[in-house]
Amino acid sequence: MGEKEKNKKNKKQKHQHFNDQTTKSAATDFSFKLSSEVKGLRFGGQFIVKSFTIRRARPLELLKLLDFPSLLNKSNTNKLPFPSTTAFLPTNFTILAHHAWHTLTLGLGTKKSKVLLFVFESETMKLAVDRIWPPEIPLGEVNKKLIRGLTGYEMARFKFRKGCITFYVYAVRRVGTMGFSCADDLRTILQSVVALKDFLDHTAMLAMPNQRSLSYCPPVAIAH
């Protein structure tokens, strides 16, 4: 009995380790690996999903995705939060393609989409990388072009499943850099993703604006 209880305790500690990492510094040296070694996107057996596309999100879309609408109402600042973060969201084509694939396979095809968040160590680095990254890219090319393609960089990877959306968050810094200068932004983003409720079937979001949506919502509709 004592050995069984010990095994249960060890399993519980392993399960909690990831959440502990997100609520503490989330940017310690042991979390970072070379971009050529860090884990990329995973697709399982759903190879057709690799052809589905994601697009670069606008800053306000990122805030809406992370459920930060209140920040848009602050008129005392001209700078939006997370200036060093680049996000990629599913395109409308991807949302519809997931629905079609799920229907054609009689429910066996996945309806889950992926969202990518790259938190760079500085706004300057983000702007430089944005210039070389395409605004839209198939999911199957992300590992090669966005992650492995950043030579001379290190990344820390975090993964969260939120209903039909899987979030991949990458902290990005130069090789040899100690610490992470945007650790506060990274911590806030990770905590925000953890706090999100599971997303519903996103295929319905295209026709139901009152649901949680990945579609861009103009500031006029948010700030009153």
ABEGO torsion letter per residue (X at the ends): XAAAAAAAAAAAAAAAAAAAAAABAGABAAABBBAAABBBBBAEABAAAAABBBBBBBAAAAAAAAGAAAAAABAABABBBGAABBBBBBBAAAAAAAAAAAAAAGGABBABBBBBBBBBABAAAAAAAAAABBABBBAAAAAAAAAAABBGBBBBBBBBBBEABBBBBBBBBBBGBBEBAAAAAAAAAAAAAAABBBBBBAAAAAABAABBBABBBBAAAABX
